[in-house]
Amino acid sequence: MGSLAHAQTPAGPTGGAPASPTTQLAPVVVTATRTEVAPFDVPASIDLISGELIRDARPQVNISETLGSVPGLLARDRQNYAQDVQISVRGFGARSTFGIRGVRVYVDGVPATLPDGQGQLSHIDLGSADRIEVLRGPFSSLYGNSSGGVIQVFTEEGEGAPTVSTSVAAGSDSTYRVGLKASGSNGPFGYVVSASEFSTDGYRDHSKSERRLVNAKLTLKPTDDGKFTLVANHFALPKAQDPLGLTRAQFEADPRGVDPSALSFDTRKTVEQTQLGATYEHRIDANHSLRALVYAGTRATEQFQAIPTGPQASPLHPGGVIDLDRNYSGTDLRWTGRWRLGGAPLSVVAGIAYDLLREHRRGYQNFVGTETGVLGALRRDENNRVSNFDQYLQGSFEFAPRWTLNAGLRHSKVRFSSRDHYVAGTNPDDSGGVNYSATLPVLGLMFKATDNVHLYATAGRGFETPTLNELAYRANGQTGLNLDLDPARSNNLEVGVKTRAAAWGQFGLALFQTRTKDEIVTLSNVGGRSTFQNAGSTRRRGIEAAWSQDFANDLRAQVAYTWLDARYRDAFATCTGSPCNTPNLTIPSGNRIPGVARQSLYAALGWAPVQGWRAGIEARALGGVFVNDANSDAARRYVTANVNVGYVAKLGPWDLAAFGRVDNVFDKRYIGSVIVNEGNARYFEPAPGRIWTAGLTGSLRF
């Protein structure tokens, strides 16, 4: 969390937004150390994606558009706006069937991950994003619960003369996006206000969606030593149809189709979210500073599911409609100090964080009489509360000319409580609560063999509590929260090398291993109810490699490769029927963790002059992905290619940029994402065939 020092990063490899003609400075990040440090000097795997790359020749709809270039991270557009983009980092988060879990997300310092570890990305405004930071490995644990990785998005800050820009993009399947942005500064005051509207008929049947987004960032520097930042965001998803997944046979017959239940139950989702965050940063003197963040928000969600009316009619079933009203808030207070110890630089960061979620969860039947797809009788009503109180301390000590020691410690306590208001007939009072806690140490050592070759090793512990959605149901047909679940706890190791040279570019290599005990896995998934249990141990180990080089004549090449082996180390049993009285399917030791690709490769080559014509090509390859713990079926491996062309011009006060792109050039039929352990074997979410997008952006400086 926290802001970065102002830094410009090289333009991306594809055409679109105009590149800045000013001198390029080395970027600095705060994701791992919470201080301003160049990624090359941090003993951790960190990638920074600039705002230019986020918007270059892209529709600016999903964060997955640009995260494909980050090794170790898998971001998949599900072609389903009733669900979020699928994100996993080194295998963490792969089992999530909705939302983001196992990976912490922040937007302008405000957590997009709630205290229970569940997060979402739908409110991120790519049109005004300045950069995205992605942290992987042991140092992620310093962000607390569910920190398999950390993604931070930062909005641009208003600078310079007032500027107004508008953008429009349109493409296949009646897809369009319109955006408007105003930015600038006046003395100590800066502003960026952005709004956009998106609509699509969807690649698949029953997948129409529309989305509206407003994002604002205001900054004020009343003195040289103080800075206020106010961020406001409103996100609305009036209606997003949910096409659900397909079985293998359905996918082979018609990848654009849907299961009949999606139509009969009119599966869909509506969301409205508003949040506000304020940060004050104060420099006490040359060596000490304070930072305070407060935030609050509301999120209302209504989702209609395709659950047969038979199970819904049971007096113990919570129904086929989920209605959530959530209020969340929090604060993060931090102090930073810098000294010289024995003549060597030492920096220390200490802070406390408190986050609170209040949830009113209701369940309704998704039918009235014989009519389905309508709001029926109330079947669940409870108030849930989750909070975390964390304390953290971390430091960096350059104890020798070529050696730097980074260390950190975080203590986290997460509290769950539930008050049941639906006590009727045989449905009992299921009120209750549970507490989880963990102390998470991290240690990293970097050796600067030369100015351009850095070696490092890190180790740390992490933990991951069950989310409210994973606690939502018990096995054996019982009602109430499954408060017997324990958190998963992990030990993480990483070693790596970072190199840079004008002749061969920048290269990074990381080897990592994570061992987890009490992994949270699916127990049963029947009748619209997913229940979870703690399995034994798992192991994730792999290799990440990334290379990039800027050549003469405005050419840039980039390659990212990941090899990941994620397996269950202990056997466990699951249920294939309901109620789950006795697990009847054994998952053997050695099975692959579903939702995780063993190999992935990204390669791009772009020609991007500051003005005039631009062009780029990129290729993506992904290995096979198992769809369930039994490893009985898998989404097959695939390779796709995308091309784009653009033109950039400066005409007095006007900056103009146009682009056209074609994705999946060879019209490859493949499965873009999977729904892990889906109870009806509807695991597969098809990716679109060949699609096109064209866009135009114009900016006027006053």
Secondary structure, DSSP 4 states (H G I P E B T S, - for coil): --PPPP------SSSSSPPP-SPP----B-TTTSS-B-GGGSSSEEEEEEHHHHHTTS----THHHHTTSTTEEEE--S-TTSPPEEEETTBTTT-SSSEESSEEEETTEESB-TTSEE--TT--GGGEEEEEEEESGGGGGG-TT-SEEEEEEE----SS-EEEEEEEEETTTEEEEEEEEEEEETTEEEEEEEEEEEE--SSTT--EEEEEEEEEEEEEEETTEEEEEEEEEEEEEEEE----B-HHHHHH-TT---HHHHHTT-EEEEEEEEEEEEEEEE-SSSEEEEEEEEEEEEEEEEE----HHHHTSTT---SEEEEEEEEEEEEEEEEEEEEETTEEEEEEEEEEEEEEEEEEEEE-SEETTEESS---EEEEEEEEEEEEEEEEEEEEEEETTEEEEEEEEEEEEEEEEEE---BTTB----EEEEEEEEEEEEEEEEEEETTEEEEEEEEEEEEPPPHHHHS--STT--S--TT---EEEEEEEEEEEEEETTTEEEEEEEEEEEEES-EEEEEEETTEEEEEE-SEEEEEEEEEEEEEE-STTEEEEEEEEEEEEEESS-EEE-SSSS-SS--EEE-TTPBPTT--SEEEEEEEEE--SSEEEEEEEEEEE--EE-STT---EEPPEEEEEEEEEEEEEETTEEEEEEEEEESTT----EEEE-TT-TTS--EEEPPSSEEEEEEEEEEE-
